[in-house]
Amino acid sequence: MTTAEETNVRARAPRWMWITLILSLAVNLLVIGGVIGALWHFRYARAAHMIGAPRHFSAFLSTLPRERQDALRAVLDKQVVATGPTVRAMRAARKQMVDAFLAEPFDKQRFSEANRHYMDSRTVLVRMRSDSYPEVVSLLTGGERRAFVKWRQSRRERWRRWRRHEPH
């Protein structure tokens, strides 16, 4: 017959299992925190390079005060609308080039013409973007331009340090 003391005894998990559970929870929280931090950091980032601004310009904009961000984004949004048809034309030309590249049997003349058309449309888009970039820069104050250069250099140095450790 069992006594009252024996029925109240519970089997406990081993200590190593609790430690593993807590470590797993900590790693999961770190990963989730990193994802949330990245989402928070890039919450206002848009494809600014598509409208004539230098690479990562939108990420830099998120470091500015909110009213400055809004003013600059309004200009960038207008430029996105202005370059929209050219972007669509370039994408269509790229699709034609890829289709010509994949066609069987391969038609050298068709691919050459499609590639030339794609490069021409891409050149027009790059020219439009570079023509609109001075308008964006003219809205920045001298301090903001210096801050952008400093910000960009620090990002570039961090990238180079990371790339230096990459195996060749």
Secondary structure, 3 states (H helix, E strand, C coil): CCCHHHHCCCCCCCHHHHHHHHHHHHHHHHHHHHHHHHHHHCCCCCCHHHHCCCCCHHHHHCCCCHHHHHHHHHHHHHHHHHHHHHHHHHHHHHHHHHHHHHCCCCCHHHHHHHHHHHHHHHHHHHHHHHHHHHHHHHCCCHHHHHHHHHHHHHHHHHHHHHHHCCCC
